Amino acid sequence: MADAKVIPFDEERPRRRVAGTRRVRAVPAPAGEPAAEPAVAEPAAVEPGGAAWDRRIAGGLAFLRRRVTGDYEVDEFGYDKELTDQVLMSLMRPLFDKYFRVEVKGIENIPAEGGALIVANHSGTLPLDGLMMQVAVHDHHPAQRHLRLLAADLVFMLPVVNELARKAGHTLACSEDAQRLLEAGELVGVMPEGFKGIGKPFGDRYKLQRFGRGGFVSTALRAGTPIVPCSIVGAEEIYPMVGNAKTVARLLGIPYFPITPTFPWLGPLGAVPLPTKWTIQFGEPIATDGYPPEAAEDPMLMFNLTDEVREQIQHTLYKLLVQRRSVFF
């Protein structure tokens, strides 16, 4: 078992030809000699059905051994690439592919290498849209890039969520951390609406809230990385928020306490999101490397770029909503 080759869980299985045969190339006969009889296809070696499972089990045991012994790497932010690829992505992928059936557009607008700041709208009562955007970038980009999300302070105050967020590559939504990641060539995702976006009532769906004071633009200017607008349709309807119990929210120390048609009336069952059909579209990047270093301190420039990003996201949202046939199909 110790010599078994470690195979990642999500690695594609090798293709095999039908009927277990291998192709034999015919060699033409020399001039004047009778042609040789066609070569008969020889049986190909077929791996026994149990061998593939043995390899998967061996890989899984090797993975567990590394976790137990601590023989794995994390970066300075706590990001665990192996755990993210083999476990966390595998858990989120069925939700992405089968439940929300996410359609991804414009993935070619994300650079194949180097840093970039992806700015998206935020909605859905619970921040599932950020996780789905992370899967979209990893699974649909040709380079299978990893998206490092900037999260609110509350995420890192929750015991279990804090650890998972760090392992998945998320970090605190501050300009210092974002700039370090961008300068290191990472993809960074930010949702400037924050709690105003995910906690807005259902009647305000797909209406972008205020984007703050343009801190994300300043960070992109300092790092000289492009800004990629991202529009997400479908997340607004997973938990239609028809009310907000503000007193309960204050007691719990959270920004809002959502009331939906199913929660809290149905208890834990009410926390199951509705199976809406999602579309995630990445827009054309906005270059920032042509500005001088002092541009990051220009409030008018930051305001104009912030407004440009916001308008592009809002326009794309309206366009996708017009094209959508149904909330669920």
C-alpha positions in Angstrom: 0.0 0.0 0.0 2.9 2.3 0.7 4.1 2.1 -2.9 0.7 2.9 -4.4 0.5 5.9 -6.7 -1.6 8.8 -5.3 -4.3 9.8 -7.7 -6.5 12.9 -6.9 -10.2 12.3 -6.5 -11.2 14.5 -9.4 -8.7 13.1 -12.0 -10.3 11.9 -15.2 -10.1 8.2 -15.8 -8.2 7.1 -18.9 -10.3 6.4 -22.0 -10.4 2.8 -23.3 -11.4 1.6 -26.7 -14.6 -0.4 -27.2 -14.4 -4.2 -27.0 -11.0 -4.2 -25.3 -8.9 -4.1 -28.4 -5.9 -2.0 -29.4 -5.2 -0.5 -32.8 -2.4 -2.2 -34.9 -0.9 -0.1 -37.8 -0.7 -1.9 -41.1 2.7 -1.8 -42.9 2.6 -1.8 -46.8 4.4 -4.7 -48.5 7.5 -4.0 -50.7 7.0 -3.8 -54.5 6.6 -7.1 -56.2 5.7 -9.1 -53.1 2.2 -10.2 -52.2 0.5 -8.1 -49.6 0.5 -9.5 -46.1 -2.8 -10.4 -44.6 -4.3 -7.7 -42.4 -3.2 -7.8 -38.9 -5.7 -9.0 -36.4 -6.5 -6.7 -33.5 -4.8 -8.1 -30.4 -6.7 -8.0 -27.1 -5.6 -4.9 -25.1 -4.8 -5.2 -21.4 -7.8 -4.1 -19.5 -7.4 -3.0 -16.0 -9.6 -5.1 -13.7 -12.6 -3.2 -12.4 -11.4 -3.5 -8.8 -8.0 -2.0 -9.6 -9.4 1.5 -10.2 -11.1 1.4 -6.9 -7.9 0.1 -5.2 -6.0 3.1 -6.6 -8.7 5.5 -5.4 -8.7 4.0 -2.0 -4.9 4.1 -1.9 -5.0 7.8 -2.9 -7.6 8.5 -0.2 -5.6 6.8 2.5 -2.5 8.7 1.5 -4.4 11.9 1.6 -5.7 11.0 5.1 -2.2 10.1 6.3 -0.9 13.5 5.2 -3.7 15.2 7.1 -3.0 13.3 10.2 0.8 13.7 10.2 0.6 17.3 9.1 2.6 16.6 5.9 0.9 19.2 3.8 1.4 22.9 3.0 -0.6 26.1 3.6 0.4 29.6 2.6 0.7 32.6 4.9 -3.1 33.2 4.7 -3.9 29.6 5.7 -4.9 28.5 2.2 -4.7 24.7 1.8 -4.7 23.9 -2.0 -4.8 20.1 -1.6 -7.8 20.2 0.7 -9.6 22.7 -1.5 -9.1 20.7 -4.7 -9.8 17.3 -3.3 -12.5 17.9 -0.7 -14.0 21.3 -0.6 -14.4 21.6 -4.4 -15.8 18.1 -4.6 -18.5 19.1 -2.0 -19.5 22.2 -3.8 -19.4 20.8 -7.3 -22.7 18.9 -7.1 -24.5 22.0 -5.9 -22.9 23.9 -8.9 -23.5 21.3 -11.6 -26.7 19.5 -10.6 -28.7 21.7 -8.2 -28.2 25.3 -9.5 -27.1 24.1 -13.0 -24.8 27.1 -13.3 -24.1 28.4 -16.8 -20.8 30.2 -17.1 -20.2 32.9 -19.7 -17.2 35.0 -20.6 -14.6 32.9 -18.7 -12.1 33.9 -21.4 -12.1 37.4 -19.9 -10.2 36.1 -16.9 -6.4 36.2 -17.6 -4.6 32.9 -17.8 -1.9 34.1 -15.5 -1.1 37.0 -13.2 -3.2 38.9 -10.8 -6.7 40.2 -11.5 -9.6 41.5 -9.3 -13.0 40.0 -10.0 -15.8 42.3 -8.8 -19.3 40.8 -8.5 -22.8 41.6 -7.3 -23.8 40.0 -4.0 -27.2 38.4 -3.1 -29.1 35.4 -1.8 -29.4 35.9 2.0 -26.5 33.4 2.5 -23.3 34.0 0.5 -23.5 30.9 -1.7 -22.9 33.1 -4.8 -19.2 33.6 -3.8 -18.7 29.9 -3.5 -20.3 29.2 -6.8 -18.1 31.9 -8.5 -15.1 30.1 -7.0 -16.2 26.8 -8.6 -16.9 28.5 -11.9 -13.4 29.9 -12.1 -11.7 26.7 -11.1 -13.7 24.3 -13.2 -14.3 26.3 -16.4 -11.2 28.3 -16.8 -8.6 26.5 -19.1 -5.9 27.1 -16.5 -8.1 25.9 -13.6 -7.3 29.0 -11.6 -8.1 29.4 -7.9 -10.2 32.4 -6.8 -9.3 34.0 -3.4 -12.4 35.6 -2.0 -12.3 38.6 0.4 -14.7 38.0 3.2 -16.3 40.1 6.0 -15.1 40.1 9.6 -18.1 38.0 10.6 -16.9 35.0 8.6 -13.7 34.8 10.6 -15.5 35.1 13.9 -17.5 31.9 13.5 -15.7 28.8 14.9 -16.1 26.2 12.1 -16.7 28.7 9.2 -13.5 30.5 10.1 -11.3 27.4 9.5 -13.0 26.4 6.3 -12.8 29.9 4.9 -9.1 30.0 5.6 -8.5 26.6 4.1 -10.5 27.5 1.0 -8.2 30.5 0.4 -10.5 33.3 1.6 -9.1 36.2 3.6 -10.1 39.3 5.4 -11.6 42.0 3.2 -8.9 44.6 3.7 -6.8 46.4 1.1 -3.5 45.2 2.5 -4.3 41.5 2.1 -5.9 42.0 -1.3 -2.9 43.9 -2.6 -0.5 41.2 -1.4 -2.5 38.5 -3.2 -2.8 40.5 -6.4 0.9 41.3 -6.5 1.6 37.6 -6.0 -0.3 36.9 -9.2 -3.5 35.6 -7.6 -7.1 36.0 -8.7 -9.0 37.9 -6.0 -12.8 38.1 -5.7 -14.6 40.9 -4.0 -18.3 41.7 -3.6 -18.4 45.4 -2.7 -22.1 45.4 -1.7 -21.3 43.3 1.4 -24.2 42.7 3.8 -26.3 45.4 2.0 -26.4 43.0 -1.0 -27.1 39.7 0.5 -29.4 41.1 3.2 -31.6 43.3 0.9 -35.4 42.5 0.6 -36.7 40.4 -2.2 -38.4 43.4 -3.7 -35.0 45.0 -4.4 -33.6 42.0 -6.2 -31.0 42.6 -8.9 -30.8 46.3 -7.9 -27.2 46.9 -7.0 -26.6 48.5 -3.6 -23.8 51.1 -2.9 -20.3 49.9 -3.8 -18.6 51.6 -0.8 -15.9 54.2 -1.3 -14.1 52.5 -4.1 -11.4 50.7 -2.0 -11.2 47.8 -4.4 -10.4 50.2 -7.3 -7.6 51.7 -5.3 -6.2 48.3 -4.5 -6.3 47.3 -8.2 -4.6 50.6 -9.2 -1.7 50.0 -6.7 -1.2 46.4 -7.9 -1.6 47.4 -11.6 -4.0 44.5 -12.2 -7.1 44.4 -14.3 -10.7 44.6 -12.9 -13.1 41.9 -14.2 -16.8 42.7 -13.6 -18.9 39.7 -12.9 -22.7 39.4 -13.0 -24.6 36.6 -11.2 -28.2 35.8 -11.9 -30.2 33.2 -10.0 -28.8 33.7 -6.4 -31.5 36.3 -5.6 -34.3 33.8 -5.5 -32.7 30.9 -3.5 -34.0 32.5 -0.2 -36.6 35.1 -1.0 -36.2 37.5 1.9 -39.6 38.9 2.7 -38.8 40.2 6.2 -36.0 41.0 8.6 -36.4 40.3 12.4 -34.1 43.2 13.5 -34.5 42.5 17.2 -33.4 38.9 16.8 -30.5 40.0 14.7 -29.3 42.4 17.4 -29.6 39.7 20.0 -27.5 37.3 17.9 -25.0 40.0 16.9 -25.6 39.5 13.1 -26.4 42.1 10.4 -29.9 40.7 9.8 -32.2 37.8 10.6 -34.0 36.7 7.4 -37.6 35.7 7.2 -38.5 33.8 4.0 -41.6 31.9 2.9 -40.0 28.7 4.4 -37.7 30.0 7.2 -38.1 29.9 10.2 -41.5 28.3 9.7 -40.2 24.9 8.5 -37.2 24.8 10.8 -34.0 23.3 9.3 -36.0 22.3 6.2 -36.5 26.0 5.6 -32.8 26.5 5.2 -32.7 24.4 2.0 -32.2 26.8 -0.9 -34.6 26.8 -3.8 -33.2 25.1 -6.9 -33.0 28.2 -9.2 -31.1 28.3 -12.5 -28.0 30.4 -12.3 -25.9 32.3 -14.9 -22.5 33.7 -14.1 -21.0 36.1 -16.7 -17.6 37.6 -16.6 -17.3 40.9 -18.4 -14.5 42.4 -20.3 -11.6 43.4 -18.1 -10.9 47.1 -17.2 -7.1 47.8 -17.4 -5.4 49.7 -14.6 -1.8 49.3 -15.5 -1.8 52.5 -17.7 -2.3 54.8 -14.7 0.5 56.4 -12.8 1.3 55.3 -9.2 -0.3 58.4 -7.7 -3.6 57.6 -9.4 -4.6 55.4 -6.4 -4.9 58.5 -4.4 -7.1 60.4 -6.9 -10.7 60.3 -5.4 -12.3 61.4 -8.7 -10.6 58.6 -10.7 -11.6 56.0 -8.1 -15.2 57.3 -8.2 -15.3 57.1 -12.0 -13.8 53.6 -12.2 -16.1 52.4 -9.4 -19.1 53.7 -11.2 -17.9 52.2 -14.5 -17.6 48.7 -12.9 -21.0 49.1 -11.1 -22.8 50.2 -14.3 -21.3 47.3 -16.3 -22.4 44.8 -13.8 -25.9 46.3 -13.5 -26.3 46.5 -17.3 -25.3 42.8 -17.7 -27.7 41.8 -14.9 -30.6 43.4 -16.8 -29.5 41.8 -20.1 -29.3 38.3 -18.5 -32.7 38.8 -16.8 -34.3 39.6 -20.2 -32.7 36.5 -21.7 -33.8 34.2 -18.9 -36.8 32.0 -19.6 -37.6 31.0 -16.1 -36.3 31.3 -12.5 -36.0 27.5 -12.3 -35.3 26.5 -15.9 
